[in-house]
Amino acid sequence: MKKLTCHCGAIEAEVKIPIGGVEKIMRCNCSICKKKGYIIGVLGPDDFKLTKGEDKLTLYQFYTNTAKHYFCSICGIHTHNRPRSNPKIYGVNIACIEGVEPFEIEDVPVNDGKNHPLDQKQ
Ligand SMILES: [Zn+2]
């Protein structure tokens, strides 16, 4: 278990990631991830547990209001989200995880969230 925190420390969570770092990482070009500019770590339904600051978390939603984007109401740091493509899993801001150095990671794949699969006409 690793600790995930926002900047001010109001929000804390425990994340289960393999030794060596988060297995699946990506950037995303959807309208919100593009503006946040962060690297998303994809975690399974049981790999994230909020341990502190639930009352300080703010939920932001838009468009279909399916995805849940959470950020700290005090320091404004985005900590995690529940993606629209699979609301059971977690996307975390890997820069919030202790020991993770996002600027040392090269070749981060880009998810084409701008052309979301759920937006395609059948
Ligand atoms: Zn904070």
Residues whose N, C-alpha, C, O or C-beta is under 5 A from the ligand:
A	BS01	ZN	C6 H7 C8 G9 A10 I11 C72 I74 C75 G76
